[in-house]
Structure formats: C-alpha cells, structure tokens
Amino acid sequence: PNAVEPWTEHLYGLRKWGNSLHDADAGVRQHAITVLAHLVLNDMMKVKGHIAEMARCLEDPDPRVASVARLLFSELSRKHGNPIYNLL
C-alpha cells in the first residue's frame, strides 16, 4: 500500500465529500480525471475495481472530460500486460 491508498474511494468519487468525477462543474470533472489518469498511468495508483467510474467519463457531456478519459484508456491499453484485460 502507498500513501494514496486510504483515499482511493474519495478520489474516484465514491464518498459523499469526494465526488469529483461526478461534480456538476465540468472543470472539476476534467481536473479529477486528469489527475487520476496521471496517477494511474505512472503506476502511482492502481485502478482495481474502480475502472467503471473512470469509464463513465467516456460518456461525459463535456468533450474535454470525455477526451481525457479516451486518452487514459488508450494509453492504458498500450501498457505492458494489458491491464484493462486483467481488470475485466
């Protein structure tokens, strides 16, 4: 485990006060998915069972949020060992 591990559910928006991926403000959602993408792609944080929360961003009404989510999944699919396949 690392220092971020206890806060994982808050980062993915699964807690009342840490709902950044589902915030009403598109800017907050964009920053949240960008930070999560950075942490995941640089192996600072594991996706684990929270991949669905990030996948929901692919259908976000704001094109900037959806674009970052597409980039995340594109880059994640290129990583060695294909982590997306392993998550499914």
Kinemage of the C-alpha trace (Angstrom):
@kinemage 1
@onewidth
@group {chain A} dominant
@subgroup {mainchain}
@vectorlist {calphas} color= white
{ca pro a 1} P 0.000 0.000 0.000
{ca asn a 2} L 1.000 3.579 -0.526
{ca ala a 3} L 0.035 6.964 0.940
{ca val a 4} L -2.821 7.402 -1.547
{ca glu a 5} L -4.437 4.008 -0.886
{ca pro a 6} L -6.679 5.071 2.045
{ca trp a 7} L -8.109 7.902 -0.085
{ca thr a 8} L -8.841 5.852 -3.201
{ca glu a 9} L -12.619 5.865 -2.782
{ca his a 10} L -12.600 9.619 -2.284
{ca leu a 11} L -10.527 10.168 -5.426
{ca tyr a 12} L -12.910 8.070 -7.515
{ca gly a 13} L -15.942 9.869 -6.113
{ca leu a 14} L -17.399 7.007 -4.125
{ca arg a 15} L -17.744 9.030 -0.918
{ca lys a 16} L -20.073 11.914 -0.105
{ca trp a 17} L -17.454 14.659 0.033
{ca gly a 18} L -15.068 13.333 -2.593
{ca asn a 19} L -17.349 13.209 -5.595
{ca ser a 20} L -15.080 14.993 -8.083
{ca leu a 21} L -15.685 12.699 -11.083
{ca his a 22} L -19.413 13.421 -10.797
{ca asp a 23} L -19.245 17.103 -9.875
{ca ala a 24} L -21.682 19.499 -11.536
{ca asp a 25} L -18.771 21.685 -12.720
{ca ala a 26} L -17.106 20.308 -15.867
{ca gly a 27} L -13.799 21.908 -14.866
{ca val a 28} L -13.726 19.920 -11.642
{ca arg a 29} L -14.507 16.699 -13.539
{ca gln a 30} L -11.778 17.458 -16.080
{ca his a 31} L -9.160 18.079 -13.395
{ca ala a 32} L -10.236 14.972 -11.493
{ca ile a 33} L -9.933 12.638 -14.496
{ca thr a 34} L -6.626 14.287 -15.484
{ca val a 35} L -5.115 13.752 -12.027
{ca leu a 36} L -6.410 10.180 -11.832
{ca ala a 37} L -5.071 9.437 -15.320
{ca his a 38} L -1.653 10.760 -14.317
{ca leu a 39} L -1.590 8.684 -11.129
{ca val a 40} L -2.762 5.503 -12.860
{ca leu a 41} L -0.574 5.790 -15.965
{ca asn a 42} L 2.518 6.478 -13.879
{ca asp a 43} L 1.812 3.488 -11.620
{ca met a 44} L 1.295 5.682 -8.576
{ca met a 45} L -2.189 4.296 -8.069
{ca lys a 46} L -3.913 1.067 -9.092
{ca val a 47} L -7.245 1.131 -10.907
{ca lys a 48} L -8.553 -2.035 -9.218
{ca gly a 49} L -12.351 -2.245 -9.152
{ca his a 50} L -12.900 1.441 -9.840
{ca ile a 51} L -12.469 1.246 -13.599
{ca ala a 52} L -16.224 1.720 -14.107
{ca glu a 53} L -16.118 5.166 -12.510
{ca met a 54} L -13.461 6.231 -14.985
{ca ala a 55} L -15.273 4.579 -17.888
{ca arg a 56} L -18.372 6.653 -17.104
{ca cys a 57} L -16.298 9.706 -18.012
{ca leu a 58} L -16.140 8.448 -21.617
{ca glu a 59} L -19.810 9.482 -21.922
{ca asp a 60} L -19.401 12.840 -20.180
{ca pro a 61} L -21.347 15.672 -21.845
{ca asp a 62} L -18.240 17.881 -21.741
{ca pro a 63} L -15.926 16.917 -24.630
{ca arg a 64} L -12.808 17.843 -22.631
{ca val a 65} L -13.635 15.307 -19.909
{ca ala a 66} L -14.504 12.596 -22.444
{ca ser a 67} L -11.291 13.318 -24.355
{ca val a 68} L -9.086 12.843 -21.282
{ca ala a 69} L -10.951 9.625 -20.457
{ca arg a 70} L -10.380 8.321 -24.004
{ca leu a 71} L -6.698 9.184 -23.751
{ca leu a 72} L -6.467 7.359 -20.412
{ca phe a 73} L -7.977 4.154 -21.788
{ca ser a 74} L -5.928 4.380 -24.979
{ca glu a 75} L -2.678 4.704 -23.029
{ca leu a 76} L -3.742 2.081 -20.503
{ca ser a 77} L -4.367 -0.403 -23.318
{ca arg a 78} L -0.798 0.121 -24.583
{ca lys a 79} L 0.836 -0.653 -21.257
{ca his a 80} L 2.715 -3.929 -20.909
{ca gly a 81} L 0.494 -6.743 -19.704
{ca asn a 82} L -2.716 -5.088 -20.946
{ca pro a 83} L -4.133 -4.037 -17.554
{ca ile a 84} L -7.620 -3.433 -18.989
{ca tyr a 85} L -7.954 -7.097 -19.934
{ca asn a 86} L -6.795 -8.095 -16.451
{ca leu a 87} L -9.391 -5.824 -14.840
{ca leu a 88} L -12.223 -7.419 -16.774
